[in-house]
Amino acid sequence: MTGEHGPAPRHIVVMGVSGAGKTTVARRISELTGLRFTEADEFHPEANVARMRAGIPLDDSDRWPWLRDLAAWMADRHAVGISTVLACSALKRAYRDVLRQGPPDVEFVHLDGATELIRDRMTRRTDHYMSAGLLDSQRAILEHLGPDESGMVLDVALSPDELAAAVVARLGLSPATRPATGRSGP
């Protein structure tokens, strides 16, 4: 799809449970393509972060405003012709539906794989507030992409570089002619 002045902006959400590698892969896609990157966790209010640090899963009432903010972030960039790549759990269809209310089209990349591999990665992280104890609650609410949802599923056993390259190739994204600019936050 192209707009009046060139290709229409693209909006990619790299999704999955915590520890799947969403942020690493989304950053790498940004580096390869120039899409504007942001990390959904940076949009959480402090109350949500405090709950997750304490090992308390968020409920939907905690997530709806956060998801609407993410959809608005993508829509705002779309309005000025900027393509985006967002690292976001997007575990339920209803959450993805909210994200799709932002820009006209959102494509999802679900990083999925063996629970024990993901749990092992989570236990080795030292710089993240999401504990490995919350993995089971995330797995319990995970709804896989439906056949009518634009996206793909990739195995987290692949390296981040292999995953990013697969996304770029399968979505037909153009390589960056210049580094991605902009801030990673809201």
C-alpha positions as CSV (number, residue, x, y, z in Angstrom):
1,M,0.0,0.0,0.0
2,T,1.4,3.4,-0.9
3,G,0.2,6.9,0.1
4,E,0.2,10.0,-2.0
5,H,3.9,10.7,-1.3
6,G,5.3,7.2,-1.1
7,P,4.8,4.1,0.9
8,A,2.2,4.2,3.6
9,P,3.6,4.0,7.2
10,R,3.9,0.5,8.6
11,H,3.1,-0.5,12.2
12,I,4.6,-3.6,13.7
13,V,3.9,-5.0,17.2
14,V,6.4,-7.6,18.4
15,M,4.3,-9.5,21.0
16,G,4.5,-12.4,23.4
17,V,5.0,-13.2,27.0
18,S,7.7,-11.5,29.1
19,G,11.1,-13.0,28.4
20,A,10.3,-13.9,24.8
21,G,12.8,-11.3,23.5
22,K,10.3,-8.7,22.3
23,T,12.4,-5.6,23.1
24,T,15.6,-7.0,21.6
25,V,13.9,-8.1,18.4
26,A,11.9,-4.9,18.0
27,R,15.0,-2.8,18.5
28,R,16.9,-4.9,15.9
29,I,14.0,-4.5,13.4
30,S,14.2,-0.7,14.0
31,E,17.9,-0.8,13.4
32,L,17.5,-2.7,10.2
33,T,14.6,-0.7,8.8
34,G,14.5,2.7,10.4
35,L,11.0,2.1,11.9
36,R,10.5,4.2,15.0
37,F,10.9,1.9,18.1
38,T,9.2,2.2,21.4
39,E,8.9,-0.1,24.4
40,A,5.3,-0.5,25.7
41,D,6.6,-1.0,29.3
42,E,7.7,2.6,29.3
43,F,4.0,3.7,29.0
44,H,2.9,1.9,32.2
45,P,2.0,4.2,35.1
46,E,4.1,3.7,38.2
47,A,1.2,1.9,39.9
48,N,1.3,-0.8,37.3
49,V,5.1,-1.1,37.5
50,A,4.9,-1.4,41.3
51,R,2.3,-4.2,41.1
52,M,4.5,-6.2,38.6
53,R,7.6,-5.6,40.8
54,A,5.7,-7.1,43.6
55,G,4.8,-10.2,41.5
56,I,1.1,-9.2,41.2
57,P,-0.3,-9.7,37.7
58,L,-2.1,-6.8,36.1
59,D,-5.8,-7.1,35.4
60,D,-7.7,-5.7,32.4
61,S,-8.6,-2.5,34.2
62,D,-4.9,-1.8,34.6
63,R,-4.2,-2.5,30.9
64,W,-7.0,-0.6,29.0
65,P,-5.6,2.9,29.5
66,W,-2.1,1.7,28.8
67,L,-3.2,0.0,25.5
68,R,-5.2,3.1,24.5
69,D,-2.0,5.2,25.0
70,L,0.0,2.8,22.8
71,A,-2.6,2.9,20.1
72,A,-2.6,6.7,20.2
73,W,1.3,6.7,20.0
74,M,1.2,4.7,16.8
75,A,-1.7,6.8,15.4
76,D,0.1,10.0,16.1
77,R,3.2,8.8,14.2
78,H,1.0,7.4,11.4
79,A,-0.5,10.9,11.0
80,V,2.9,12.3,10.2
81,G,4.1,9.4,8.0
82,I,6.3,7.7,10.5
83,S,6.4,3.9,10.6
84,T,6.7,2.2,14.0
85,V,7.8,-1.0,15.7
86,L,6.4,-1.6,19.2
87,A,7.5,-4.2,21.8
88,C,4.3,-5.1,23.6
89,S,2.9,-8.2,25.2
90,A,-0.5,-7.9,23.4
91,L,-1.5,-11.3,24.9
92,K,-5.2,-11.2,24.3
93,R,-7.2,-10.6,21.1
94,A,-9.1,-7.8,22.9
95,Y,-5.7,-6.1,23.7
96,R,-4.7,-6.4,20.0
97,D,-8.1,-5.0,19.0
98,V,-7.4,-1.9,21.1
99,L,-4.0,-1.5,19.4
100,R,-5.7,-1.8,16.0
101,Q,-7.8,1.2,16.9
102,G,-4.7,3.4,16.5
103,P,-3.3,3.4,13.0
104,P,-5.2,1.9,10.0
105,D,-3.2,-1.3,9.9
106,V,-1.1,-3.1,12.6
107,E,0.9,-6.3,11.9
108,F,1.8,-8.6,14.8
109,V,4.9,-10.7,15.2
110,H,4.3,-13.3,18.0
111,L,7.5,-14.5,19.5
112,D,6.6,-17.9,21.0
113,G,8.4,-21.0,22.2
114,A,9.1,-23.4,25.0
115,T,8.1,-22.1,28.5
116,E,11.3,-23.4,30.1
117,L,13.5,-21.6,27.6
118,I,11.6,-18.3,28.3
119,R,11.6,-19.0,32.1
120,D,15.4,-19.5,32.0
121,R,15.9,-16.2,30.1
122,M,13.7,-14.4,32.7
123,T,15.6,-15.8,35.7
124,R,18.9,-14.5,34.2
125,R,17.7,-11.0,33.6
126,T,18.8,-8.5,36.2
127,D,17.4,-5.3,34.7
128,H,13.7,-6.0,34.5
129,Y,10.8,-5.7,37.0
130,M,8.9,-8.6,35.6
131,S,9.7,-11.7,37.6
132,A,9.7,-15.2,36.2
133,G,6.9,-16.0,38.6
134,L,4.5,-14.0,36.4
135,L,5.2,-16.1,33.3
136,D,2.6,-18.7,34.2
137,S,-0.1,-16.0,34.5
138,Q,0.9,-14.6,31.2
139,R,0.8,-18.0,29.5
140,A,-2.6,-18.6,31.0
141,I,-4.2,-15.5,29.3
142,L,-2.2,-15.7,26.0
143,E,-4.5,-15.9,23.0
144,H,-2.7,-16.9,19.9
145,L,-3.2,-14.8,16.7
146,G,-6.4,-15.7,15.0
147,P,-6.5,-16.5,11.3
148,D,-8.1,-13.1,10.5
149,E,-5.3,-11.2,12.3
150,S,-2.4,-9.9,10.3
151,G,0.8,-11.4,11.6
152,M,3.2,-14.3,12.0
153,V,4.5,-16.6,14.8
154,L,8.3,-17.1,15.2
155,D,10.2,-19.4,17.5
156,V,12.2,-17.8,20.2
157,A,14.8,-20.5,19.9
158,L,16.2,-18.5,17.0
159,S,18.7,-15.7,17.7
160,P,17.4,-12.1,17.9
161,D,19.2,-11.4,14.6
162,E,17.6,-14.4,12.9
163,L,14.2,-13.3,14.2
164,A,14.6,-9.7,13.1
165,A,15.8,-10.8,9.6
166,A,12.8,-13.1,9.3
167,V,10.4,-10.3,10.1
168,V,12.1,-7.9,7.7
169,A,12.0,-10.5,4.9
170,R,8.5,-11.9,5.5
171,L,6.9,-8.4,5.9
172,G,8.8,-7.0,2.9
173,L,10.2,-4.2,5.0
174,S,12.8,-2.0,3.3
175,P,16.3,-1.7,4.8
176,A,17.1,1.5,6.5
177,T,18.9,4.2,4.5
178,R,19.6,6.0,7.7
179,P,19.5,5.1,11.4
180,A,16.1,5.2,13.1
181,T,15.6,8.4,14.9
182,G,13.5,9.5,17.8
183,R,13.1,8.5,21.4
184,S,12.3,5.0,22.5
185,G,9.7,6.2,25.0
186,P,6.3,7.9,24.9
